[in-house]
């Protein structure tokens, strides 16, 4: 039968000072099979932890550091009772979870690598094939290569380290710096969630304060919806006409039509199925994006005109309702410069439309226009039609705040006529 541990009060310096020096430690029980010990010497003492893993009869011990009997604690070599207890708990967790890294190896780069692996796995699962996420690319380019930040131990990370990193990105636009800061914030917060016992309790506060935005990009005249990316209805029709002329299969042209008609993101349209087309009601059910947290799976009901409905009717006739709505031919090379059609499959990434898109916009005299311009134009079209901003946001799977922030100019212009009607004569004839 195991002997009971003789409990000794070790929390107070004064209580430890009254203990006689001896060659074996005084123990304080933390829980069953786990104890925090104190060696009492002639010139102060030191901390030690012990643990008895399951199915093992002997204790495993670990020296933690010197006690703060004479010198004030520094959190590293000299520990108070609370600091020694935290170090012991972190060591116990390492014993239970061998996959965890030691606290000495926890650097900013460690957190970034774990977050990037999560992003890669998530994006690969969505695409159905191995992918390198854009989050990994951005963090590798601007965080991992920055050794002044990436090599900092997470225990020593301060708000000043994070602010200094942001100041080293002055060559980038404010909007780009904020996006990078959000990526790094997500990486550090995720690492704290997974290894919170190995990190200081105030670590989330350090991250929040250190990566807080000090300036707003709209104060610098920056905006997501660039002015030259807002197309009028005639330009949108010209892009669709040229896409239909240059696309012999009709796959690329159908994608362009749906981008323009719904204002949705490519990532949303590629997940639509044939069953999401409701021709009897002239509407489409567009999946919501993966952005945001805690959002329940839902479909956005978007009405389309009879011309788009007729095009979709020809595209889905005779097809299985579970098939992806947007598909394209996959080609196989049979010789030098010779390719043959092999099979049809769903669109995978937006980059697959880059070459055909560039041909179309160049032919339309709109060089530099990106596919996302169709989304910007759809949002502005709804604003100019005096639709409620909340409705415009719901149809385009975004928030009222984002619309007011990025499209405020067009909101003002669209309401000018209504505001003019409210003007009344104020001076007598």
N, C-alpha and C positions, 0 to 999 in steps of 0.2 A: 504494500500500500504506500502511495506517495505521501511524503511528509508535508504538513501544512507550512506555508511560508510565514515566518514571524514578521508581522507588519510593523514597519517603522515609518515615522513621519519624515519624509524627505523633501517636502515642498518648501520649507522655510530654511533660510540660511542659519538662523539661530538654533533651530532644532538639530541641523546637521552638525553644527559646531560643538554640540554637547556629546556627540557620539565618540566613543573611544576609537583610536586607530586600530585596524586589524587587517590581516592578510586576505580575508574573504569578504565579499561585498554584503551590504545591507540591501534587502530586497523589498520592493513594493509591488504588489500584484496589480496588474492592469485588467486582465481577464484570465480565464482558465488557460494555463499553459504559457502565459506571457507575463514577463516581469521586467520592471525597470530597476536596475541596481545602482548602488553608490559605493565606490571604494573610498574609505577614509584613510588618508595618509597623514604624515606629520605636517605637511605644508598644503593642506587642502585636499580635495578629493576629485574623483572623475566618475563619469557615467558609463554604464554598461547595460546592454539589453540582452535578454535571452528569450528563447522561444523553443517549444517542443513541437515540431511538426507531427502530423498524424502518422501513426504506424512506426514512430521512432521513439525509442525509450530514452535517449540522451538529449540534453538541451543543446541548442546551437546558440552561441553567444556572439556579440558584436560590440566592440568598443565605440562609443559615440563621441567622446571628447571630455575636456576638463570641466569641472563644476565651477560656478561663479562664487566660490567661497571667499576669494580675496580680490579678484579682478572682476570688473563689470563684464557681463556677457556681450559677445560680439556676434553671436549667431552662427559661428563657424567652428573655431577651436575651443571657445569657452561658451558653455551653454547654461542657461537657467533651467529650472525644473520643467517649465512648459516647453522650452525649445528641445530639451532632451526627450520629452514625451512625444513631441511631433516627429523627431528623428526616428524614434523607436517604432512609431506607427507606420511611418514610410517604409522602414525596413521590413516590418511584418508583411506589408502589402507586396513588397518585392518577393518575399518568400512564397506567398500564396499565388502570385502571378509572375512566373519566371520570364514572361515576355516583356514585362515592364523594364524600362531602362533605369539605370541608377541616377540619382539626383545630380551627380557630378557631370553626367553626360547630357543633361537637358539644356540644349541651346536653342536659340531662335531657329536655326536651320533644322533642328530635330522636329520642331513643331510644324515648320513649313513642309517638310518632307511627308509627315504623317497626313497633313491636310491635303497635299497634292495627290497622294495615293488614294485618298477617299474620293476626291474629285474625278480622278482617272477612272476608278471603278464605277462611280455613278454614271458618268458620261458613256462609258463603254457598255454598261447594262442598257441604257436607253437606246444606244445606236445598234446594239446587237453585234458589236465587233470591238476589238481593242482600240482605244483612242487615247491620245495625250490631250488632256484638258487645257483650255485656255488659261485657267487659273494657275496651273503648274508653270506654263510658259511665262506668265507675267511675274509670278513670285520668284522664279529662277533668275529672270533677267534683272530684277530690281531689288531683290532681297538677298538671295543666296550669294550672288556675286559681290554684294556689299559686305565685306568681312568685318567692317566696324560694327555692324549690327548682327550679322548671321552667327558670329562666334561668341556673342554675349550669352553667358549662362542665364537661364530664366530666373534663377534665384536672385541674380544681380541686376536684372532688367529694371530700368527706371523710366519715368516719363521723359526725362531728358534724352535718353537714348532714342526713343521713338520720335521725338520732335526733331532731333538732329538728323535722323534719317529722312524725314519729310523735307527738311530744308535742303538736303543734298539732291532733291528731285526738282529743283527750280527750273530746269530746262523743259519740264513737261507742263502741259496745261493744268490749270487748277482742277478741272473735272477729272483728268486722268490721274492726278495725284490722289484725289478722293477715292477713286475706284480702287487704286492700289492699297490705300490705307484700309478700305473695307475688306479687301482680300486678306491682308495681314491680320486684321482684327478677328476675322472669322477663323483663321488658322490658330491664333493664340487662344481664343476662347474654346475652340474644340479640344485643343490639347489639355486645357485646364479641366474640362469636363471629364476627359478620359483618365487624367492623372492628378486629380485635385489633391490627393494626400501627399504627393511628392512636391507640391508647389506651395508657396506662401498663400495664406488665406486672402490677402488683399491683392492678389495677382490680377483679378478682373478689373479692379479699380485702376490699377496702373495702366492696363491696356486701354481702358475707356478714356482716361484723362490724356494719356500720351498720344493717342490717335484721334483725338477730337479735332474736327475741322476748324481751323483758325480763320478761314476765309471761304466765301461762297463763290462758286464759278459764275453765277449770274451777276455778281457784282463786277466781274471783269468782262462782261459782255459775251460770255460763253453760253452756248445753248446746245442741247442735243439736236434739236430740229434746226439744222442750218438753213439759212434763207434760200440758198440756191437748190435745196433739195425739196422744196415745196412746188409740186407740179400742178398746173391747171388741168382742167378736164380734157382740153384738146391735146396736151402733151401726153397724158395718160392713154388716150385713145390711139395716138400715133405709135406709142411703144407697143401696145397690144397688136395693132395692125402689122407692124414690122415683125413682131414675134411670130405671128401666124404665117406670114409670108416665108420666113426663113426656117421654120420648123416643119419638116415634112411629116413627122410622126404626130405632132400636136401635143406632145407631153410637156415640153417647155412652155408652149403658149398657154396651156391650161393652168400651169403653175402661175404664170404672170397674171392671168385673168383673175385667179382667186386671191392673189396678193393684193391686187388693186380693188377688188370687189369687197373684201372683208377687212382689209387693213391689218390682218393678223401677221404674226411673225412666222418665218419659215418653219421654226421648230413646232409650231402649233399645227400648221397645215399638213406637215409630213405624217402626223399621227391620226389624221382623219381617215375614216373608212367609208366604204360605199354606203353603209347604213346611215351615215351622218348627213346624207343629202336627202332633204324632204321636198321633193318637187311639187307635191300637191299643195304645199303651203309656201312655196317659193322661198325657202330659207335653208341655211346650213347650220349644223351643230359643230361649232369649232371648239376643240379641247382648250382648256385653260393652260397657261404657261406654267413652267416649273418654278417661276419666281415667287418669292415670299415664303412665309412660314405658316404652318397650321391651316393651310387652305384645303378644303374638302374637294375631292374630284368633282368637276362640274363641266358642263358644256355651255358655250355661249351661243345664243340664238341670233343669227345674223341674216337679215332679209337680203335677197338679191333680186335683180331685175329679170324680166322675161328673157332678155338676150342671154344672160349668164345661165339661167335655168335651162334654156334650150341647148346650150353648149354642154352642160353637165348631163343632160338627158342622153345625148349621143355618146358621152364618155362612159356611162355606167350601164348601158343596156347590155343585158345578158351576163352581168358580172355577179360574183358572190358578194353578199352583203358584208362579209367579214374581211374582204380584201382591202388593202390600203387604197385610198382613193387616187392618190397621185403616184404613178409609176413611170418608169422609163426603161428603154432598152439597155441591156448590158452587152458589151461587145467583146469579142475574142479575136486576138491577132493570129492570122494564118500565114502571114508573110511580111516582107519588108513593106511597111506602109499600107498593108492590107488588113482590114478588119471586117468581121462578119457579125451579124446579130446572133446572140446566143440565147438570151432569155430576158424576160421582163421582171423588174424588181422595183421596190420602193426607192424613192429618193432618200439619200442618207445624210448628206451635209449640204449646206448652202453653197459651198465652194463648187459643187457640181454644175451650178448654173452660171458660174462666173464668165466663162468664155462666150457662151451664147448671149448673155446679158450685155457684155461689152460690145459685141457686134451690133446689137439692136440700138443701144443708146448712142453709139457713135454714128450710126446711120440716121438717127433722129436729130442729130446735132446737139445732143445733151451729154457731151463727154464729161466723165467724172461723176455722173449720177449713179447712186448706189440703189440696190433693190429696196432698201429700207425707206427710200423716198416715197414709195407707194403707201407705206404705213403713215408717214408724216402727212402725206397729201390727203389720205382718207380721214385722218383726225381733223385736219383743218377744214375739209369739206363739211364735216358734221358741225363744226363750230360756226362756219359761215351760214349754214342752213338754220342757225338759231336753235339747234337742239340743246336740251339741258346738258350742262357739262357732266353731270353725273351719268346721264345716258351715254354720252360719247365715251366716257371712261369705261363704263360697263361693256359696251360693244367692242372696245379695243383692249380689254383686259388690263387696264391700268387705273390709277387712282386719280381723283379730282386734283389732289395736290400736285401730282406730276404734270397733269395737263396745264394747270394754272401756272406752273413754274416754267414750262418749256414752250407753251403756246400762248402766252399772255397777250402778245401783240395781236394775234388773230382773234382772240376773244374780244378785245377792245374794238377791233375793226368790225367784227360781226354784229356787235351791239350798237354801233353808231346810229343806224337807222332807227332803232327802237328808242335810243336816247334822244334823237332829234324830235321824235313825235311828242316827247314829254315837255318840250320847250314851249312856253306860253308867253304872249306879249306882257311885258311888265311896265311899259311906259305909256302914259296916256297919249292919244292921238294929238 
